[in-house]
Amino acid sequence: MANWRLIAVLTLLALLPCGCEQSTDYGSLDLVDVTGKVTLDGQPLAGATIRFEGPPLRFSEGVTDAEGKYRLMYDSNQAGCTPGEKTVRITSGATSEEGADPDSAKAAGSIPAAYNSQSTLKADVSESNKTFDFDLQSKP
């Protein structure tokens, strides 16, 4: 009898879908297409990661290009950021990006903690407020 139960359980497990992807209903998130520019001491900051964090454990992030411009991504498939008050963190990163300027990589490495681990930067994301430029100072 125990063998029959084991076979039944194994059969049920085999029938369960494997590797299921959770589909995200992006429409229910009211994502806002957030863009902007990051400069450090007045110069475009290339290769930096910019993250907009908001509760509960949700964030969107992007990487600045050679001109310091970024566009936030909700995940690897969808651009955008959920609306509301966000803490903004800007860190060095993506410095191995093809074509990255070594001077920009050096600048990205000198981002003060007030803009990342101890960030004081805030953004209130809404459909009418979706462009955020940050002019960072190496000595805030």
Backbone as a chain_set.jsonl record, in Angstrom:
{"seq": "MANWRLIAVLTLLALLPCGCEQSTDYGSLDLVDVTGKVTLDGQPLAGATIRFEGPPLRFSEGVTDAEGKYRLMYDSNQAGCTPGEKTVRITSGATSEEGADPDSAKAAGSIPAAYNSQSTLKADVSESNKTFDFDLQSKP", "coords": {"N": [[0.819, -1.19, 0.0], [1.987, 1.222, 0.737], [3.749, 1.629, -1.335], [2.015, 2.215, -3.409], [1.03, 4.74, -2.632], [3.39, 6.244, -2.722], [3.946, 6.103, -5.46], [1.696, 7.466, -6.406], [2.125, 10.04, -5.323], [4.561, 10.724, -6.573], [3.7, 10.705, -9.215], [1.872, 12.844, -9.197], [3.668, 14.944, -8.622], [5.197, 14.879, -10.939], [3.382, 15.793, -12.741], [3.135, 18.444, -12.136], [3.764, 21.747, -13.291], [6.955, 22.534, -14.485], [9.616, 24.87, -13.984], [8.124, 27.193, -14.179], [7.289, 30.442, -15.21], [6.674, 33.394, -13.514], [4.21, 35.586, -14.422], [4.228, 39.033, -14.849], [1.964, 41.545, -14.128], [2.236, 44.299, -15.516], [0.65, 46.526, -16.005], [-0.905, 46.881, -13.729], [0.834, 48.034, -11.999], [1.205, 50.709, -12.467], [3.463, 51.931, -13.71], [5.946, 54.462, -14.164], [7.734, 56.134, -16.659], [10.871, 56.867, -16.051], [13.487, 59.163, -16.448], [16.667, 60.841, -16.786], [19.58, 62.813, -15.916], [22.913, 62.485, -14.743], [25.434, 64.235, -13.169], [28.788, 64.865, -12.108], [30.436, 67.137, -10.278], [29.734, 68.937, -12.265], [30.326, 67.605, -14.641], [29.372, 65.083, -17.028], [28.439, 61.938, -15.681], [29.487, 58.918, -16.386], [28.714, 55.411, -16.585], [27.679, 54.883, -14.058], [25.556, 53.443, -11.56], [22.191, 54.018, -10.983], [19.718, 54.027, -8.591], [16.345, 53.879, -7.667], [14.719, 53.58, -4.764], [11.993, 52.212, -2.993], [9.458, 51.491, -0.563], [7.477, 48.49, -0.612], [10.419, 46.963, -0.423], [10.902, 47.399, -3.147], [12.435, 48.391, -6.163], [13.802, 50.371, -8.831], [16.209, 50.548, -11.419], [18.986, 51.966, -13.263], [21.656, 52.51, -15.643], [24.086, 54.973, -16.191], [24.865, 56.557, -19.295], [27.496, 57.576, -21.622], [26.99, 60.288, -21.684], [25.955, 60.757, -19.246], [23.294, 60.207, -18.999], [20.311, 58.449, -18.057], [17.882, 55.77, -17.886], [15.332, 54.4, -16.06], [14.79, 50.985, -15.183], [12.283, 48.679, -14.416], [12.41, 45.93, -14.243], [14.296, 43.367, -15.946], [12.855, 43.283, -18.272], [11.067, 45.391, -18.493], [10.717, 48.872, -18.695], [10.624, 51.556, -16.307], [9.261, 52.889, -13.184], [7.749, 52.488, -10.02], [5.207, 54.715, -8.815], [5.627, 57.354, -6.339], [7.291, 58.341, -3.236], [10.791, 58.131, -3.23], [13.994, 56.847, -2.236], [17.077, 57.773, -3.482], [19.905, 56.24, -4.818], [23.201, 56.468, -5.89], [25.753, 54.825, -7.373], [29.122, 53.738, -8.083], [29.719, 51.769, -10.923], [29.326, 49.365, -13.568], [31.668, 49.961, -14.858], [33.255, 48.487, -16.482], [32.076, 48.537, -18.822], [31.778, 48.34, -22.329], [33.711, 50.555, -24.142], [33.807, 52.412, -22.132], [34.938, 55.376, -20.62], [38.035, 55.776, -19.099], [38.534, 57.939, -17.346], [35.956, 58.655, -16.607], [35.22, 56.356, -15.257], [36.938, 56.525, -13.097], [35.903, 58.822, -11.913], [33.33, 57.913, -11.239], [33.976, 56.141, -9.243], [34.518, 57.843, -7.191], [32.263, 58.731, -5.897], [30.614, 60.297, -3.316], [29.486, 59.019, -0.08], [27.116, 60.226, 0.711], [25.498, 60.141, -1.442], [24.976, 57.52, -1.928], [25.428, 54.898, -0.011], [24.719, 56.302, 2.308], [22.61, 57.853, 1.497], [21.107, 60.993, 0.836], [19.496, 61.781, -1.089], [16.366, 62.279, -2.638], [13.344, 61.447, -4.41], [10.228, 62.19, -5.799], [8.218, 60.337, -7.471], [5.986, 60.62, -10.157], [3.406, 60.698, -12.674], [3.454, 63.27, -13.618], [5.893, 64.106, -12.772], [8.671, 63.061, -13.7], [11.255, 63.28, -14.644], [14.472, 63.366, -13.555], [17.256, 65.044, -12.67], [20.547, 64.904, -11.433], [23.0, 66.694, -9.874], [25.847, 65.98, -8.722], [28.292, 66.564, -6.17], [31.737, 66.232, -5.639], [32.65, 66.836, -3.162], [30.396, 67.03, -1.014]], "CA": [[0.0, 0.0, 0.0], [2.876, 2.387, 0.81], [4.296, 1.846, -2.668], [0.982, 2.868, -4.206], [1.02, 6.154, -2.244], [4.615, 6.84, -3.255], [3.749, 6.245, -6.907], [0.704, 8.533, -6.6], [2.776, 11.324, -5.033], [5.522, 10.985, -7.648], [2.932, 11.027, -10.423], [1.376, 14.215, -9.036], [4.813, 15.847, -8.757], [5.597, 14.899, -12.341], [2.387, 16.553, -13.493], [3.245, 19.867, -11.832], [4.583, 22.437, -14.28], [8.32, 22.823, -14.047], [10.21, 26.076, -14.546], [7.09, 28.179, -14.493], [7.637, 31.849, -15.064], [5.588, 34.215, -13.027], [3.985, 36.7, -15.317], [4.005, 40.269, -14.117], [0.942, 42.415, -14.696], [2.841, 45.629, -15.442], [-0.409, 47.54, -16.001], [-1.397, 47.109, -12.371], [1.875, 48.71, -11.22], [1.202, 52.139, -12.805], [4.852, 52.336, -13.887], [6.253, 55.763, -14.753], [8.995, 56.089, -17.407], [11.734, 57.851, -15.407], [14.762, 59.416, -17.095], [17.372, 62.004, -16.25], [21.01, 62.949, -16.169], [23.73, 62.578, -13.541], [26.735, 64.858, -13.359], [29.637, 64.953, -10.931], [31.189, 68.394, -10.405], [29.376, 69.572, -13.534], [30.678, 66.77, -15.788], [28.542, 63.876, -17.119], [28.96, 60.788, -14.95], [29.211, 57.701, -17.162], [28.95, 54.118, -15.966], [27.205, 54.818, -12.67], [24.25, 52.815, -11.373], [21.263, 54.864, -10.231], [18.633, 53.179, -8.079], [15.244, 54.513, -6.945], [14.21, 52.577, -3.832], [10.779, 52.55, -2.258], [8.879, 50.324, 0.106], [8.165, 47.494, 0.207], [11.518, 46.276, -1.102], [10.835, 47.556, -4.596], [13.331, 49.403, -6.699], [14.087, 50.4, -10.26], [17.554, 51.086, -11.578], [19.523, 52.144, -14.596], [23.079, 52.823, -15.716], [24.3, 56.185, -16.989], [25.666, 56.402, -20.51], [28.639, 58.485, -21.727], [26.523, 61.662, -21.446], [25.38, 60.801, -17.902], [21.846, 59.993, -19.071], [19.832, 57.135, -17.627], [16.457, 55.428, -17.943], [15.121, 53.356, -15.062], [14.15, 49.733, -15.556], [11.609, 48.0, -13.306], [13.082, 44.634, -14.27], [15.05, 43.243, -17.188], [11.953, 43.337, -19.418], [10.142, 46.528, -18.49], [11.187, 50.169, -18.21], [9.71, 52.269, -15.438], [9.406, 52.942, -11.735], [6.458, 52.685, -9.371], [5.075, 56.085, -8.313], [5.767, 57.591, -4.91], [8.541, 58.856, -2.673], [11.901, 57.182, -3.373], [15.367, 57.186, -1.878], [17.901, 57.59, -4.67], [21.297, 55.881, -4.534], [24.03, 56.482, -7.092], [27.003, 54.143, -7.056], [29.964, 53.408, -9.228], [29.363, 50.461, -11.456], [29.341, 49.238, -15.023], [32.867, 50.621, -15.367], [33.88, 47.644, -17.489], [31.231, 48.674, -20.005], [32.542, 48.55, -23.543], [33.835, 51.956, -24.53], [33.763, 53.302, -20.975], [36.063, 56.279, -20.494], [38.703, 55.534, -17.816], [38.348, 59.097, -16.47], [34.598, 58.554, -16.061], [35.229, 55.269, -14.287], [37.591, 57.062, -11.903], [34.945, 59.746, -11.294], [32.254, 57.124, -10.644], [34.5, 55.554, -8.018], [34.675, 58.868, -6.154], [30.944, 59.225, -5.499], [30.517, 60.318, -1.848], [28.472, 58.184, 0.579], [25.856, 60.979, 0.817], [24.71, 59.852, -2.64], [24.74, 56.082, -2.06], [25.147, 54.148, 1.215], [24.086, 57.204, 3.279], [21.965, 58.793, 0.585], [20.163, 62.035, 1.235], [18.749, 62.11, -2.305], [14.975, 61.828, -2.679], [12.594, 61.737, -5.636], [8.801, 61.877, -5.702], [7.889, 59.911, -8.829], [4.587, 60.637, -10.581], [3.278, 60.882, -14.114], [3.8, 64.664, -13.928], [7.228, 64.36, -12.234], [9.37, 61.84, -14.099], [12.612, 63.559, -15.081], [15.266, 63.721, -12.383], [18.669, 65.298, -12.91], [21.302, 64.983, -10.198], [24.317, 67.297, -10.008], [26.589, 65.565, -7.536], [29.541, 67.258, -5.886], [32.682, 65.282, -5.041], [32.735, 67.219, -1.753], [29.068, 67.575, -0.732]], "C": [[0.865, 1.257, 0.0], [3.473, 2.69, -0.557], [3.295, 2.563, -3.561], [0.937, 4.372, -3.906], [2.239, 6.883, -2.792], [4.486, 7.079, -4.755], [2.756, 7.374, -7.197], [1.324, 9.91, -6.375], [3.755, 11.684, -6.139], [4.821, 11.357, -8.948], [2.412, 12.456, -10.353], [2.506, 15.232, -9.193], [5.249, 15.975, -10.211], [4.641, 15.737, -13.183], [2.443, 18.057, -13.22], [4.123, 20.542, -12.876], [5.948, 22.774, -13.69], [8.797, 24.101, -14.71], [9.191, 27.121, -14.926], [7.619, 29.587, -14.299], [6.429, 32.567, -14.514], [5.41, 35.364, -13.999], [3.64, 37.916, -14.474], [2.963, 41.085, -14.848], [1.44, 43.849, -14.545], [1.79, 46.733, -15.375], [-0.91, 47.862, -14.61], [-0.394, 47.869, -11.509], [1.902, 50.221, -11.447], [2.617, 52.674, -12.989], [4.976, 53.67, -14.605], [7.618, 55.643, -15.424], [9.903, 57.212, -16.895], [13.072, 57.926, -16.133], [15.435, 60.605, -16.414], [18.836, 61.965, -16.604], [21.729, 63.101, -14.831], [25.062, 63.214, -13.923], [27.482, 64.835, -12.034], [30.553, 66.148, -11.143], [30.983, 69.025, -11.783], [29.687, 68.763, -14.777], [29.784, 65.528, -15.821], [29.217, 62.698, -16.423], [28.543, 59.516, -15.685], [29.477, 56.461, -16.328], [28.562, 54.024, -14.506], [25.84, 54.141, -12.645], [23.407, 53.744, -10.52], [20.065, 54.007, -9.871], [17.633, 54.035, -7.319], [14.605, 53.429, -6.082], [12.975, 53.084, -3.113], [10.21, 51.312, -1.605], [7.807, 49.697, -0.768], [9.172, 46.728, -0.642], [11.423, 46.319, -2.625], [11.818, 48.626, -5.028], [13.397, 49.278, -8.211], [15.481, 50.985, -10.393], [17.948, 51.178, -13.035], [21.005, 52.454, -14.495], [23.248, 54.03, -16.626], [25.181, 55.879, -18.195], [26.807, 57.435, -20.508], [28.256, 59.94, -21.456], [25.914, 61.825, -20.056], [23.883, 60.562, -17.873], [21.485, 58.57, -18.665], [18.338, 57.011, -17.892], [16.27, 54.267, -16.98], [14.393, 52.162, -15.654], [13.541, 49.115, -14.31], [12.188, 46.597, -13.127], [13.766, 44.519, -15.62], [14.179, 43.342, -18.438], [11.193, 44.644, -19.559], [10.784, 47.785, -17.91], [10.157, 50.743, -17.247], [10.03, 52.138, -13.963], [8.014, 53.13, -11.148], [6.384, 54.106, -8.824], [5.28, 56.154, -6.803], [7.137, 58.112, -4.526], [9.618, 57.773, -2.732], [13.169, 57.743, -2.749], [16.201, 56.852, -3.097], [19.333, 57.286, -4.235], [22.052, 55.816, -5.862], [25.389, 55.914, -6.706], [27.833, 53.952, -8.309], [29.59, 52.015, -9.668], [29.397, 50.51, -12.953], [30.57, 49.909, -15.612], [33.598, 49.769, -16.393], [33.088, 47.678, -18.793], [32.089, 48.984, -21.225], [32.537, 50.024, -23.912], [33.799, 52.919, -23.364], [35.054, 54.1, -20.899], [36.727, 56.05, -19.139], [38.555, 56.703, -16.844], [36.962, 59.087, -15.845], [34.53, 57.465, -15.016], [35.866, 55.742, -12.982], [36.638, 57.995, -11.162], [33.832, 58.974, -10.603], [32.701, 56.49, -9.338], [34.623, 56.548, -6.886], [33.343, 59.46, -5.71], [30.85, 59.167, -3.975], [29.342, 59.496, -1.316], [27.126, 58.894, 0.692], [24.953, 60.749, -0.386], [24.437, 58.359, -2.81], [24.446, 55.435, -0.716], [24.463, 54.99, 2.298], [23.287, 58.278, 2.536], [20.979, 59.755, 1.254], [19.297, 62.444, 0.046], [17.351, 61.5, -2.253], [14.373, 62.189, -4.027], [11.143, 61.331, -5.408], [8.3, 61.61, -7.118], [6.385, 59.966, -9.062], [4.565, 60.85, -12.086], [3.65, 62.314, -14.514], [5.21, 65.028, -13.444], [8.081, 63.118, -12.497], [10.755, 62.053, -14.695], [13.391, 64.072, -13.885], [16.729, 63.831, -12.769], [19.356, 65.471, -11.565], [22.675, 65.549, -10.484], [25.073, 67.037, -8.711], [27.874, 66.397, -7.395], [30.486, 66.266, -5.199], [32.942, 65.599, -3.571], [31.423, 67.882, -1.364], [29.018, 68.444, 0.514]], "O": [[0.529, 2.244, -0.654], [3.682, 3.852, -0.908], [3.668, 3.412, -4.371], [0.819, 5.183, -4.824], [2.13, 8.012, -3.272], [4.872, 8.134, -5.258], [2.955, 8.15, -8.131], [1.079, 10.838, -7.146], [3.78, 12.827, -6.596], [5.292, 12.217, -9.691], [2.496, 13.199, -11.331], [2.32, 16.27, -9.829], [5.627, 17.057, -10.658], [5.028, 16.314, -14.199], [1.875, 18.851, -13.969], [5.124, 19.968, -13.303], [6.065, 23.233, -12.554], [8.438, 24.39, -15.851], [9.38, 27.857, -15.895], [8.317, 29.872, -13.326], [5.306, 32.378, -14.981], [6.377, 36.038, -14.353], [2.868, 37.837, -13.518], [3.068, 41.295, -16.056], [1.111, 44.531, -13.574], [2.021, 47.769, -14.751], [-1.301, 48.997, -14.338], [-0.731, 48.304, -10.407], [2.558, 50.942, -10.694], [2.943, 53.749, -12.486], [4.218, 53.972, -15.526], [8.556, 55.113, -14.83], [9.725, 58.373, -17.264], [13.71, 56.908, -16.4], [14.839, 61.28, -15.576], [19.277, 61.201, -17.462], [21.232, 63.752, -13.911], [25.724, 62.79, -14.87], [26.87, 64.792, -10.966], [31.352, 66.167, -12.08], [31.909, 69.568, -12.385], [29.346, 69.191, -15.879], [29.465, 64.972, -14.77], [30.422, 62.49, -16.563], [27.388, 59.095, -15.612], [30.358, 56.458, -15.467], [29.071, 53.163, -13.787], [25.065, 54.253, -13.594], [23.846, 54.204, -9.466], [19.473, 53.348, -10.726], [18.005, 54.815, -6.442], [14.02, 52.478, -6.6], [12.917, 54.235, -2.681], [10.464, 50.196, -2.059], [7.272, 50.394, -1.63], [8.786, 45.926, -1.493], [11.823, 45.374, -3.304], [12.006, 49.634, -4.346], [13.094, 48.234, -8.787], [15.892, 51.817, -9.584], [17.341, 50.564, -13.912], [21.542, 52.637, -13.402], [22.639, 54.109, -17.692], [26.104, 55.067, -18.131], [27.046, 58.09, -19.493], [29.1, 60.737, -21.047], [25.414, 62.898, -19.718], [23.26, 60.701, -16.82], [22.239, 57.625, -18.894], [17.634, 58.0, -18.092], [16.973, 53.261, -17.074], [13.51, 52.3, -16.501], [14.193, 49.031, -13.27], [12.423, 46.142, -12.008], [13.808, 45.496, -16.369], [14.702, 43.471, -19.545], [10.721, 44.967, -20.649], [11.319, 47.777, -16.801], [8.965, 50.454, -17.354], [10.924, 51.398, -13.551], [7.19, 53.849, -11.714], [7.405, 54.652, -8.408], [5.13, 55.163, -6.088], [8.016, 58.297, -5.367], [9.382, 56.634, -2.33], [13.389, 58.954, -2.736], [16.056, 55.779, -3.682], [19.899, 57.983, -3.393], [21.601, 55.193, -6.823], [26.08, 56.443, -5.836], [27.33, 53.995, -9.432], [29.188, 51.182, -8.856], [29.486, 51.586, -13.545], [30.527, 50.38, -16.749], [34.471, 50.27, -17.102], [33.388, 46.95, -19.739], [33.015, 49.793, -21.156], [31.483, 50.656, -23.985], [33.764, 54.131, -23.574], [36.139, 53.554, -21.094], [36.048, 56.122, -18.115], [38.46, 56.484, -15.636], [36.801, 59.468, -14.685], [33.859, 57.622, -13.996], [35.396, 55.405, -11.896], [36.567, 57.969, -9.933], [33.426, 59.334, -9.498], [31.895, 56.32, -8.423], [34.812, 56.153, -5.736], [33.304, 60.58, -5.199], [30.993, 58.089, -3.396], [28.34, 59.302, -2.004], [26.091, 58.231, 0.761], [23.778, 61.117, -0.362], [23.737, 57.968, -3.744], [23.285, 55.423, -0.306], [23.712, 54.455, 3.114], [23.296, 59.451, 2.907], [20.161, 59.382, 2.095], [18.465, 63.344, 0.157], [17.181, 60.342, -1.869], [14.829, 63.114, -4.699], [10.868, 60.252, -4.884], [7.996, 62.539, -7.867], [5.604, 59.433, -8.274], [5.593, 61.147, -12.694], [4.111, 62.542, -15.632], [5.671, 66.144, -13.683], [8.202, 62.24, -11.643], [11.365, 61.109, -15.197], [13.028, 65.079, -13.276], [17.364, 62.845, -13.146], [18.814, 66.109, -10.663], [23.442, 64.963, -11.249], [24.949, 67.781, -7.738], [28.448, 66.86, -8.381], [30.079, 65.547, -4.287], [33.399, 64.738, -2.819], [31.309, 69.107, -1.369], [27.957, 68.964, 0.862]]}, "num_chains": 1, "name": "protein.A"}
